[in-house]
Amino acid sequence: MSGENSYDVRGRQSLIFRLSHFDREGLIHMVFYRIAVFLALILAASMILSMSYYRTPFTGITKALLLLVWIIFTPQLFETAKAMSLISSRGIVFGKLNNSFMKYGVRKKKTYILLKALPYASLLIWAAGFAVLVKVWFI
């Protein structure tokens, strides 16, 4: 199939706010991802300038930018952990499956509890790392 004849039923990818009607997590993921791309470029420029003028990449501005990137990256981490749980459970955990299938067609496993907790546990570890970094750099 050639590119001229193909059609993406989801619409153009530049219109990410179309996600607000049916996938709020996807919207947050895409908005934060696009912000993170530009913020990472600014962070890289800050580190290069800091290296050339102060001989250290971690000046106050660079540290603040790095913490901001850390915050902006949080939805990406959550969605990745959630996707890993969804894939590992074959769609049972976090899946939107038919209730009758979930009741009669799925054997409940104890690992599903762990897989359901994985995104939240990863966020907890991520937040603890952020707190440690703030304490080491600014307190």
C-alpha positions in Angstrom: 0.0 0.0 0.0 1.5 3.3 -1.0 1.6 6.3 1.3 -0.8 8.3 -1.0 -3.6 5.7 -0.6 -3.3 5.1 3.1 -5.6 6.8 5.7 -5.1 7.0 9.4 -8.6 6.8 11.1 -7.2 8.4 14.2 -6.6 11.7 12.4 -3.4 13.7 12.0 -0.9 13.3 14.8 -0.5 17.1 15.0 -4.0 17.4 16.4 -3.2 15.8 19.8 -6.1 17.6 21.6 -8.5 15.2 19.8 -7.5 12.7 22.4 -9.3 14.7 25.2 -12.6 13.2 24.2 -11.6 9.5 24.6 -8.1 9.2 26.1 -7.1 11.7 28.7 -4.0 9.7 29.8 -2.9 9.6 26.2 -3.4 13.4 25.9 -1.3 14.0 29.0 1.4 11.6 27.7 1.6 13.4 24.3 1.5 16.9 25.7 4.2 16.2 28.3 6.3 14.3 25.7 6.3 17.3 23.3 7.2 19.7 26.1 10.0 17.3 27.2 11.6 17.3 23.7 12.1 21.0 23.7 13.0 21.1 27.4 15.7 18.5 26.8 17.2 20.6 24.0 17.3 23.6 26.4 18.9 21.4 29.1 21.5 20.2 26.7 22.4 23.7 25.6 22.6 24.8 29.3 24.9 21.9 30.1 27.2 22.7 27.1 27.3 26.4 28.1 28.0 25.5 31.7 30.8 23.2 30.7 32.4 25.9 28.5 32.2 28.7 31.0 32.2 27.1 34.5 33.9 23.8 33.8 31.0 21.9 35.4 27.7 20.9 33.7 25.7 21.3 36.9 25.1 25.0 37.6 22.0 26.2 39.4 20.1 26.7 36.1 21.0 23.3 34.8 20.0 21.6 38.0 16.6 23.3 37.9 16.1 22.4 34.3 17.0 18.8 35.1 14.5 18.7 37.9 11.9 20.1 35.5 12.7 17.4 32.9 12.3 14.9 35.7 8.8 16.2 36.5 7.8 16.4 32.8 9.0 12.8 32.2 6.8 11.4 35.0 3.8 10.6 32.7 6.1 8.8 30.3 7.3 6.6 33.1 3.8 5.8 34.3 2.5 5.0 30.8 5.5 2.8 30.1 5.0 0.8 33.4 1.3 0.6 32.7 2.0 -0.7 29.1 4.4 -3.3 30.5 1.7 -4.5 32.9 -0.9 -4.6 30.2 1.4 -6.6 27.9 2.6 -9.0 30.6 -1.0 -9.8 31.6 -2.1 -10.2 28.0 -4.6 -7.3 28.4 -6.2 -8.4 31.7 -4.7 -5.8 33.9 -5.8 -2.2 32.9 -7.6 -3.7 29.8 -11.0 -2.7 28.8 -12.4 -6.2 28.3 -16.0 -7.5 28.2 -17.3 -8.1 31.8 -18.6 -11.6 30.9 -15.2 -12.5 29.5 -13.5 -11.1 32.6 -15.9 -13.1 34.9 -15.9 -16.5 33.1 -13.0 -16.5 30.6 -10.1 -15.3 32.8 -8.3 -17.2 35.4 -7.3 -14.8 38.2 -3.6 -15.0 39.0 -1.7 -13.5 41.9 0.7 -11.9 39.6 -2.0 -9.6 38.3 -2.1 -7.8 41.6 1.7 -7.1 41.3 1.2 -6.1 37.7 -1.6 -3.7 38.6 0.7 -2.1 41.3 3.7 -1.8 39.1 3.0 1.6 37.6 2.2 3.1 41.0 5.3 1.5 42.6 7.5 2.9 39.8 6.0 6.3 40.5 6.8 5.9 44.2 10.4 5.1 43.4 10.6 7.9 40.9 9.3 10.4 43.5 11.7 9.2 46.1 14.6 9.7 43.6 13.3 13.2 42.9 13.2 14.0 46.6 16.7 12.7 47.2 18.0 14.7 44.2 16.3 17.9 45.5 17.8 17.3 49.0 21.3 16.7 47.7 21.3 19.6 45.3 19.3 22.3 47.1 19.0 21.6 50.8 
